């Protein structure tokens, strides 16, 4: 399945970058997140509960930053498993600077979903994904506007780009 969308912010992409690459901020903003642990500058583990209709699995997720070009491109690969459910995803976000100094975040994700959650169908998964992503962007932007401290801690795995090209 493929998902995509965009989010508009009055903040500059340089201002937003620290928030998108700070696991502590991500833990506070990502809906359903129980915990996020930074294993290395390019590797994060998380526990995330996602509800689609009556199916509400809690995933153990491993995320790897595969590209990080500050302040314009962030790409991650994620694998999640839960009881009778699993997913693999590659997500990319491009931060485009607008003429007025604001930012348009273009995001896309390619996912393979299996198990009970896959039985909900792409339409149901799409509407839940849109809501979760929009809630995430709005919460993150609110923290940035409030001036909450954020520190860029994530970076691309040094050999990730080479292995993706092979």
Backbone torsions as a table, in degrees:
resi	resn	phi	psi	omega
1	UNK	NA	149.4	178.6
2	UNK	-125.8	138.7	178.8
3	UNK	-131.2	149.3	176.0
4	UNK	-157.6	160.9	178.1
5	UNK	-176.6	-173.3	176.2
6	UNK	-147.8	158.9	179.6
7	UNK	-137.0	136.3	-179.4
8	UNK	-101.9	137.1	176.6
9	UNK	-136.0	146.5	175.0
10	UNK	-79.1	-12.0	-178.5
11	UNK	-83.9	154.1	178.7
12	UNK	-73.7	157.5	179.2
13	UNK	-66.2	-30.3	176.8
14	UNK	-64.3	-41.8	177.2
15	UNK	-63.4	-41.4	-176.2
16	UNK	-74.1	-28.4	-173.0
17	UNK	-54.2	-46.7	-178.6
18	UNK	-58.9	-35.5	-179.4
19	UNK	-70.9	-38.1	179.5
20	UNK	-72.2	-19.1	-175.7
21	UNK	-117.7	21.1	176.0
22	UNK	-112.0	108.9	-177.9
23	UNK	-57.1	-30.6	178.8
24	UNK	-66.0	-41.8	177.7
25	UNK	-68.2	-41.8	179.0
26	UNK	-59.5	-40.2	179.5
27	UNK	-62.2	-35.5	-179.3
28	UNK	-78.1	-29.0	-171.7
29	UNK	-99.8	-29.3	-176.2
30	UNK	-74.0	116.4	-178.2
31	UNK	-57.5	138.0	176.9
32	UNK	81.1	2.0	-176.8
33	UNK	-78.3	121.7	175.3
34	UNK	-87.6	-39.0	-179.6
35	UNK	-159.6	152.5	171.7
36	UNK	-136.6	132.8	177.3
37	UNK	-125.9	131.4	178.1
38	UNK	-87.7	114.2	-178.9
39	UNK	-85.7	-32.2	177.9
40	UNK	-161.0	174.4	179.2
41	UNK	-61.3	-13.7	-178.5
42	UNK	-122.8	3.4	-174.9
43	UNK	-133.4	130.5	-178.0
44	UNK	-133.6	141.2	171.3
45	UNK	-115.0	150.5	-177.2
46	UNK	-150.5	160.1	170.3
47	UNK	-120.5	119.3	-173.3
48	UNK	-132.5	128.9	176.1
49	UNK	-99.7	128.8	-178.9
50	UNK	-128.0	129.4	178.8
51	UNK	-111.8	126.9	173.9
52	UNK	-127.0	105.4	-175.5
53	UNK	62.2	-129.3	-178.7
54	UNK	-86.6	-3.9	-179.5
55	UNK	-95.0	119.3	-175.9
56	UNK	-134.3	67.8	-179.1
57	UNK	-75.3	155.0	172.2
58	UNK	-110.0	116.5	-175.3
59	UNK	-94.7	139.2	164.3
60	UNK	-92.0	119.8	-170.5
61	UNK	-118.5	137.9	171.3
62	UNK	-115.9	124.0	-179.4
63	UNK	-118.2	140.9	178.4
64	UNK	-127.1	126.8	175.9
65	UNK	-79.2	115.7	-177.1
66	UNK	-97.4	-25.1	174.8
67	UNK	-147.8	140.6	175.9
68	UNK	-150.1	100.5	178.3
69	UNK	-112.6	92.6	-176.6
70	UNK	-63.4	133.4	-1.0
71	UNK	-107.0	30.5	-170.3
72	UNK	-116.0	-23.1	-173.7
73	UNK	-140.4	131.3	175.4
74	UNK	-135.6	126.9	179.4
75	UNK	-130.0	135.6	179.8
76	UNK	-133.7	150.2	173.3
77	UNK	-114.2	134.6	-178.5
78	UNK	-135.0	142.4	174.5
79	UNK	-127.7	131.4	-179.7
80	UNK	-132.5	144.7	176.3
81	UNK	-136.4	144.1	177.3
82	UNK	-147.1	169.8	178.2
83	UNK	-55.7	117.5	177.7
84	UNK	61.4	23.0	179.1
85	UNK	-148.2	150.7	175.9
86	UNK	-158.7	157.8	173.8
87	UNK	-151.2	153.6	170.0
88	UNK	-128.6	136.8	-177.9
89	UNK	-146.6	149.8	168.0
90	UNK	-124.1	121.9	-178.3
91	UNK	-119.5	141.2	180.0
92	UNK	-133.2	140.1	176.8
93	UNK	-131.5	127.5	175.6
94	UNK	-110.9	125.9	177.9
95	UNK	-100.7	113.0	-177.1
96	UNK	-105.4	125.6	179.0
97	UNK	-76.9	131.7	177.8
98	UNK	-94.0	163.1	-179.7
99	UNK	-61.4	-30.2	-179.2
100	UNK	-82.6	5.6	178.8
101	UNK	91.8	-9.7	177.7
102	UNK	-80.7	-171.7	-175.2
103	UNK	-134.3	140.1	167.8
104	UNK	-110.9	120.8	177.4
105	UNK	-96.8	114.7	175.0
106	UNK	-97.7	125.3	-179.5
107	UNK	-126.5	151.6	175.4
108	UNK	-149.5	154.3	177.8
109	UNK	-146.3	138.4	172.4
110	UNK	-112.5	124.3	-176.0
111	UNK	-132.0	149.9	167.3
112	UNK	-118.0	121.1	-177.1
113	UNK	-118.9	137.7	177.0
114	UNK	-135.7	160.3	178.4
115	UNK	97.4	-160.3	-175.5
116	UNK	-61.1	-37.4	-177.4
117	UNK	-65.7	-31.5	178.4
118	UNK	-66.6	-28.1	-178.8
119	UNK	-68.6	-12.5	179.5
120	UNK	-73.8	-18.4	176.7
121	UNK	87.3	157.7	-175.7
122	UNK	-64.5	-35.5	-178.0
123	UNK	-62.9	-48.1	178.8
124	UNK	-65.1	-43.8	179.3
125	UNK	-63.5	-37.0	-179.8
126	UNK	-64.6	-44.5	-178.9
127	UNK	-68.3	-37.4	176.9
128	UNK	-66.8	-42.6	178.9
129	UNK	-60.5	-47.2	179.3
130	UNK	-57.4	-45.2	-179.3
131	UNK	-64.2	-46.5	-178.9
132	UNK	-62.0	-43.6	-178.6
133	UNK	-67.0	-43.9	178.6
134	UNK	-63.9	-41.3	176.2
135	UNK	-60.1	-42.5	179.2
136	UNK	-60.0	-51.5	-179.0
137	UNK	-60.8	-43.0	-179.5
138	UNK	-64.2	-42.7	179.1
139	UNK	-65.7	-41.8	180.0
140	UNK	-64.7	-44.2	179.7
141	UNK	-63.2	-38.9	179.4
142	UNK	-61.7	-43.3	177.8
143	UNK	-62.3	-40.3	179.5
144	UNK	-65.5	-44.3	-179.6
145	UNK	-65.9	-32.1	178.3
146	UNK	-75.9	-10.8	179.1
147	UNK	80.8	19.2	177.0
148	UNK	-61.0	136.6	-177.7
149	UNK	-63.5	135.9	173.8
150	UNK	-141.3	139.9	-179.3
151	UNK	-126.5	127.9	178.7
152	UNK	-67.9	116.2	-177.7
153	UNK	-120.4	-13.8	-177.0
154	UNK	-98.3	142.9	176.5
155	UNK	-145.8	164.6	-177.7
156	UNK	-70.1	144.0	173.4
157	UNK	-62.0	130.3	-173.2
158	UNK	-52.7	-37.9	-177.3
159	UNK	-103.9	9.3	-176.2
160	UNK	-64.5	-43.4	-178.5
161	UNK	-63.9	-39.5	-179.3
162	UNK	-65.7	-41.8	-178.2
163	UNK	-71.4	-29.2	178.8
164	UNK	-72.6	-27.4	-177.5
165	UNK	-80.9	-17.9	-176.9
166	UNK	-74.3	NA	NA
